[in-house]
Structure formats: structure tokens, C-alpha cells
Amino acid sequence: MLEVRLYCNLIDSNMSNVLLNSTFIDLSSNGLKGCLPQLSPNVVFLSLSDNSFSGEMSPLLCGHNVLNGKNNLLFLDISYNNLSGGLTNCWKNWKSLIAIHLGSNNLSEKIPSSMGLLSNLTSLHLHENKLHGEIPPSLKNCGSLLVFNVRNNHLSGNIPDWISHGVMALQLRSNNFSGKIPPQMCQMFSLIILDIANNAISGYVPNCLDGIKALVLNNASSNKLCFFFRVLGGDYFFINDNLELVTKGQVLKYGRNLHFMTLIDMSSNNLSGAIPPQMFSLIGLSSLNLSHNKFMK
């Protein structure tokens, strides 16, 4: 069987000893429980989000059936479960991955440096976990990254200055990041979401933000945040990326309309000095929040 689509049902089976072998598998929004199942190299798309899986990620990613370099998995979503432990160090076996969604679990420890081996990665969601430590510099090898979402963790250190210039959404809010805003951020010409709120970032806002051409030229909506996949047999399908953004005090989820939302949120930090005039060149900006800082006239 090439496809299994059983999402949004009331299936409550224990999947601990199951081997998934279909090309396209969507079992999201059920009551599935137990440890994560094992995965064969044939799977290209896997969504197990919004279930009741518990335990660690290793049964899925580090099982004995995993063959180095011969896996075909492109899309992995196991968000909104009860997973715990670390992110494992088996990512070297999954270099085909394009999108990873691991948000809203109880994952802890540090982001493993082996994630930097995922050179095809375009979307990485690790939000709402208990991850700590600094973002490993090995992630600079993920040169195709468009969405990087680590909001609501315990991450620390400086904002990386090596993040891909092509990134479109950077969400670092509600962590323990410190230091200054790197001027390299001005070279992120495709950036439409910059959310670094609720950290301990200090210093001045760079006066080169008019280098973010997507916000200056007001053409953000022409770059959709969706990903196309080709499964075995030649069929195509696409997935819209999504983010939860805070605007006007409300948390709103953006999915297929995400590319219409442009946002800079630097609120609740220790930023000081004057607001640079280049900020007013960003005519494509829909939402700007600089509140709860130490700006001066």
C-alpha cells in the first residue's frame, strides 16, 4: 500500500511494536499511544502529530531497520505529543529530510550537532519544548533553511550570525538569548518574520534593516511558504508551513496565509538607543512591536 490516510479519527492503538512501511502516512489527530513506531526506508511522508505518543524519539529514528544513506523520508511531523528525552543523534541516517516538526512535546537536552548534516532541510520546528544550551554552529550547513522556529524553550547564547541569507521566518521568542542583534541579519533579503521577543538581547537595533528587501519592496506575499514533494509513483503533493504569531496581544496561527503576514517583534528585551530611521523604509511590514525595551528619543 502506497498511502495511508487515517487522520482526524478516534484510533487509540498502541503503536510501540509497529513497523510503518507505506510511502505516504498521515495518522495525525487520533489517540495513538505508546512508544513511537519503527520506520522503514520506504516512507517519504510521515505525520503522527496530535496524538498521545510518549517515550523517546530513538525507536523511530535509530531502529535496527534504519539503513545508512538509503532512507527516503522527506517530511516528518511528530509535534503535539508527549515525547521526552533528547533529540537523539541519529540524524546522519536521514539526510533526505526537507521538513521537521517536533514542536509541543517535552523534549529536553541540547540541539544535537548532527542536525547540521541535514543539508536539504528547509523547515525546522522545535518550539515549545525544554531544549537548552546554544544553537550548534553545525546548523550553518543547512543552507536551504527557510523556516527556523525554536520559540518557547530554554536556549541561550547569542543570536547566530550564520543563519542562511535566504531564511524567510526566524522565530526565537521566549528563550534566554543574549548579546546583540548581529548585523548579518540585514542580509536576510527574504525575511518576512523576525520574532526575537522575550529574551535578554541588548545593544542597538542595526541601522541596516533596509537590506531586508522582502520588507522594503513589499513583495513578501509572492513567496509562499509551502513545500512540494514527489512520492514514489510520480504523484506530487504540497504542505503549507505554519507559525503561531503574537499580534496586538493575541496569539494567532497562520498556515496557508502565512506568506501574507510580515512581522518584526523585538519586544521585552534590553534594547537601547534610538530607533534607526531605516526601520521606516520597511513599507511591506504589517506588524512591528518594539515595546518593553530601553529606547530613547
N, C-alpha and C positions, 0 to 999 in steps of 0.2 A: 504494500500500500504506500503510495507516494505522499498522500495528505491525510492528516488527522485534524479535524476542526471540531472541537467539543467545548469551546469557550462559552462562558456565561450559562452554566448549568449547576446542578447540585451534587455533582460527583464527589464522594468523600473517601475514595480508596486510599490505602496506604501504598505508596509508590517505591518503597525502600529497595525492593528486590526486582524492579522492573528495568528492562533494557529497551530504550527508545531507539527505533530503527527507521522511522519514516523520514522522508525528506523535509516535509513541512509539518510542524506540530504546534498547534495552539490549544493549550489546556488551561488558559487563563480564566480567572474569576470562577473558580469552583471551590470545593472544600478539600482538596487533595492534601494529604498529610504524610507524616513520617520523614525519613531522610530523602534527599534528592535521588532521583533515579540515575541509572547509568546511561551513557550516551554512546551510540555507535558512530563511526566515521561518516555514515551516510547522511546524517542530519545537517540540513542547511539553515533552517529557521526553527527556533525553539522559544516559545513563550509559556512560562509557568507562573506568571505574575498573579498577584492577588489570590493566593492560596494560603495554606497553613503549614508549609514545609518548615522543618526545623533541623537542627544539627548544622554541620559544616558543609562547605562547598566541595570538598575533596571527592565525595562519591561521584559527582557529576563530571568534574574536570580532571581528576587524577586516577580514574579507574584503570584496571589492568587491560581493558579493551581499547584504551587510547593508544593510537599508533603515531609516533612522532612524524610530523610533517605530512600526514595523509588525511587529516580531518578537513571537512568541508564547511564547518559551521561559520555562517556569516552574521547571524543575528541571535543574540542571547538576552532574554529578559526573564529574570527571576526576582524582580522587585516586589515589594509589598508581601513579604513572607516573614517568617520568624527565624531566619538563618543567623547563626552566630559563628564565632571564631574569626580567623583571618581570611584574607582574600586568596589564600593558597599561593604557591609558587610554581604552578603548572602551566602558566600562560604560554610557555615556549611550544606547547603542543597545539596551540590554537591560533596560529599566525594568520589564518584566513579571516578572522573576526573583523567586522566592519562596525558593529554597534553592540555595546554592552550596557545593560540596565540592571543595576544591583541595588538601587535605592530603597529606602524604607525597610531596612532589616535591622539586625543587631550586630552587624559585622564590626570587628574591632581590629586592633593592631595597626601596622603601618601599610601604606600602599606599596606592594612589592615592586622592586626594580624590574622584575621580569615582564611587567606590563609594557615596558619600553620596547619589547620585541614585537609588539603588535603594530607593525608599520602601516597597515591598511586601515587602522582604526579611525573612524570619523566621528563617532558619538560615544562619550563615556559618562555615565551617570552613576555616581557613588553617594548621592545625597542621603541625608537623614540616617546616618549610621553612627558609629562610635570610633571612627578612624582617627588616629593621632599621628604626630610626627610631621615631618616636612614632605612636600611633594617630591618624589625622587627625580633627579635630573635626567634619568634614563628616558623619561617620557618625552624628552625633546626629539627622540627618534620617531615619535608619532606625528610625522609632518603633515598628515592629511586631516588632523583633528579639527572638526568644525564646532562641536559642542562639548564643553568640559564643565560638568556640574558636580561640585563637591559641597554644596551648601549644607549647613547644619551638621557639622562634625566637630572634631577637636583638633583639627590640623593647625600647624604653626609654621613659623619661619617667614621668609619674605615671599611676596608675590613673584612667581618665576618670571624671569626676563627672557626666557627662551621659548615661550609658547608660540605655536605656529602663527605666522602673519596672516594666514587665511582663516583663522578662527572666527566664527560668527556669534557664538554665545559663550560667555565666560561667567560662571556663577560660583562665587567663592564666599557668599554671605554667611554670617553666623558661624565663624570659626575663631581661631586665635592668631590670625595672620598679623604681622607687624612690619616695621620698616616703612619704606617709601614706595610710592607708585612708580614703577620702572618706566622711564621714557620710551622704552621699546613698545609700550602699549600703543603709542601714537602711530606705530607702523602696522597695526592690525587693521588694514584697509577695508576688510569686510565685516568688521564688528558691528553688531546691532544690539546686543545685550551685554552690558557690563555691570555686574552686580557684585560689589565688594563690601556691602553694608555690614554693620555689626561685627567689626573686627577692631584691631588696635593699630591701624595704619596711620602714620604721621607724615609730617612734611607738607610740601606744597602739591597742588594739582599741576601736572605738567602743562606748559603753555603751548604744547604742540598737538593738542587734541584735534585740530582741524586736519590732521593727517589721516583720520578715520574717514575715508572717502564715502563709505556707505551712509554715514550720517550727514555729511556735507552735501552730497549730491541728491539726497532724498530719493534714493532708488532701492532702498532696503527690500521693499515688497517684491522686487523682481527676482530675488534669490530665495527660493523656497527651501525650507529645512526639511527635506524628505529624502528618503534613500530607496533606490531601486535595486532589486535583487533578481537574479535569474536562477531558478531552481532547475534541477536535473529534468530534462524533458523539454526545456526551452521556454517554459512559462515565466512571465515576468510578474512581479508584484512590488508594491511600494509601501513604505511605512512613514508616516509623519512623525517627526520628533516632537517632543513636548517639554514644557517647563512650567513650574509654578512661579509667578512673579508677584511682587508686592507693589501695588499702585494705589495711591490715595488711601493707604491703611488697610486695603483689602488684599487677600491672597487669592489670585485668580489663576486658573490653569489654561494655558494656551497650547493648542495642538496644531491642527491644520491651518490655524490663523496665526501661528507664532511669527511668521515672517513679516506680518503687518505691524508687529509690536517692536518699537525701538526704545531702549531704556538705558539710562545711566543712573545707578544708585550707589552713592558713596556715603550714605548717612551713617550716623552713630560710629564715627571713628575719631581720630585726633588730628584731622587735617587742619592746617592753618594757613595764614597768609591771605592774599586776595584771590577771588575767583578770576581765573585768567579770561581775558576778552575773547580768546579763541573759542571758548565754550559757546559763545553766541553765534558762531558760524555754523553750528550743527543744526541746520534748519530741518533736517529729517528726524529730529529727536521728538518722540511722543511723550516721554516721561523722564523728568530729571529730579532727583532727590539728593540734596546736599545738607540736609538738616542734621542737627546734633553733632556739630564739629566746632572748630575754633576759628572760623573765618573772620577776617577783619575787612573793613571797608578799604 
